[in-house]
Amino acid sequence: MQPGDRVAILAGTSLAFPVVALGVLKSGATLLPLNFRYQAEELAWVLADARPSLLFVESSYQELARAALAAMADGRLDLHL
């Protein structure tokens, strides 16, 4: 992680969020908080558009993150940016 990098976090209201957020901001990177209420395809759109260099995922949202990444990888997400 370097200054200027975009770092995404997918976490609920837990201690993980502020810990990661403070670390990211202190490093000079840009924090990209992700809405854990999004469906996988919506999350995939945000990730594809923002192109973060790192994604932190709270354990309870691992399946959602996997589904979003799969939507990006298998062509279900048709981006025209």
Secondary structure, 3 states (H helix, E strand, C coil): CCCCCEEEEECCCCCHHHHHHHHHHHHCCEEEECCCCCCHHHHHHHHHHHCCCEEEECHHHHHHHHHHHHHHHCCCCCCCC
